Amino acid sequence: MAQIIESIPNISEGRRQDVIGACADAVRGVPGCTVLDVQSDASHNRSVITYIGDAKAVEDATIALAAKAAELIDLNHHTGEHPRVGATDVIPFVPIRDCSMEDCVELSKRVGRRMADELHIPVFLYEESASRPERRNLADVRKGGFEGMAEKVMKDEWEPDFGGRTVHRTAGVSVVGARKPLVAFNWDLDTDDVRIAKNIAHVIREKDGGLKDVKALGLLIEDKETGRKFAQVSCNMCDCNVTPLYRVTEMIKSEAARYGVRVTNTELVGLTPAKFLINAAEYYLQLKDFDDSQVLESHLL
């Protein structure tokens, strides 16, 4: 069977469709690489591009994407609700078939070195690729944002893994690594009080004593069509085998109720393994003795 590695770069552009399209087309132009999904958010001003291929195709596609993003995105003129440090902000590699996590770690190092050498974009390695423990967590690497990065890289503990103590003038730095499948999921609240979302995020995220393998932010989102503003709890679910979607959903609903607030919508960002959604369906439908073999598509695939 052919090797499959998934990459899910986040670029710092969610509004200009021509820029988003050009970045996705840079990936499509690499033989052996298939774009599965492009999803953008105007309030976050961020897009997630998901593609698959073998190691060589994914490597070349990622360099092409990073080059195009650096050409078209200037972080000096970028605003959005989501934290960011680079035009191509974060680049994860995920082993899917006929490859190991170690293969993806090696791929991340090749990509990081090429981005520094060919594009002059410094790179930090994170998650399974991290060169030191304090760099495993993306939020720690990204702390201070693009605006604070020039000062941050001058500290001995924060010299980039590739590219030296520099920051690209317009494209910033990038964070590259290997990880397990992650689910990015948002919960919208019927309030514009962002303090409530931040309080809920504080309660549920692992680093503050909450749910294991959950990272969370409280954000204020503006609907670009209606102008309506609402608070949002935005999560990265790092391992839904450990903490499933339904558990986080129920905890957010419970915490929101303390403030007289409801969850109005949820949002899946990018792609997710089907089993995590099936687990949620099993929980909410209270299915008895359910087995994955009862899903028709599992037989067809």
Secondary structure, DSSP 8 states (H G I E B T S, - for coil): ---EEEE--EES-SS-HHHHHHHHHHHHTSTT-EEEEEEEETTTTEEEEEEEE-HHHHHHHHHHHHHHHHHH--GGG---SS--SBSEEEEEEEEEES--HHHHHHHHHHHHHHHHHHH---EEEEETT-SSGGGSSHHHHHTTHHHHHHHHTTSGGG--SBS-S--BTTTB-EEEEE-S--EEEEEEES---HHHHHHHHHHHSGGGT-STTEEEEEEEEE-TTT--EEEEEEEEES-TTTS-HHHHHHHHHHHHHTTT--EEEEEEES---HHHHHHHHHHHTT-SS--GGGSHHHHH-
